[in-house]
Amino acid sequence: MKLFNQRNALSKWVRQEKMAGKSIGFVPTMGALHTGHIALIKQARSENNLVVCSVFVNPIQFNKAEDLKAYPRTLDSDLAQLEQSGCDAVFCPEVKEIYPEPETRVYDFGHLDKVMEGRFREGHFNGVAIVVNKLLNIVEPHRAYFGEKDFQQLQVVRALARMEGHDVEIVSCPTVRESDGLALSSRNVRLTEAQRKEAPKIYQALQMARDLYPGHGVHFIKENVTAHINRSSELTVEYFEIVWADNLLPVDTPEAGRTAVACIAVYAGPVRLIDNLTLYS
Ligand code: PAF
């Protein structure tokens, strides 16, 4: 596995490989890799000749300094897992390499980046869009892989790729879960034993929403789901929304054949967990 710290060196290598006819799959990450990331890499592996992965904790997508500080950094274990899962090249830049100048760019994705995560994490999606745009410019992959756990991020990245004219296929991959339903996340390692025990209630509540939809009103579902989680002394719902999958606008009345998504953010102590589940009618 090749290791790059400099953007130009990586771009040069990728260009040579593309000239030799190789297809490139790209998996951007912030490290602290878990089975969910490895699933993205395996999918990229199966659909491309070469897989490039980035490990970069992007400071400008954190809206709280303490969250950035607490974000797990496990580079040695990340590199070992990447090597084992068949990654061909990894890009681990310093912050200065990605941001030689302070960033001033402001994206506007309409309501896509204003609701849910956008509402509670100001500037988050702008930071994600800036770094993903830079990474796509550096790697110029044929395909880039993103997890469905970050459903809103996926929609923002698709909009970004269209807006910036990136010639890349954005591929979404299903959420990987623990056997008790908890969605895999780099933040799970920060949960206390008591919080970890209660955290599967998030997925249970989403399943409850799926069972109640579309027979019950959206308001009723939101109240029941929120109450189910808030009954736990370890968990507090930040938001729970039912939105249309295609545009993230809130669902008022279910429509036959149109897919909705239940999206949730929950605090377990200081640890913020998000999850979502598709609802069919
Ligand atoms: O999903 C993530 O891990 C990050 O938001 C991403 C896409 C790597 C950008 O920093």
Boltz pocket constraint, residues with backbone or C-beta under 6 A from the ligand:
constraints:
  - pocket:
      binder: B
      contacts: [[A, 28], [A, 29], [A, 30], [A, 56], [A, 58], [A, 61], [A, 128], [A, 131], [A, 132], [A, 150], [A, 153]]
      max_distance: 6.0
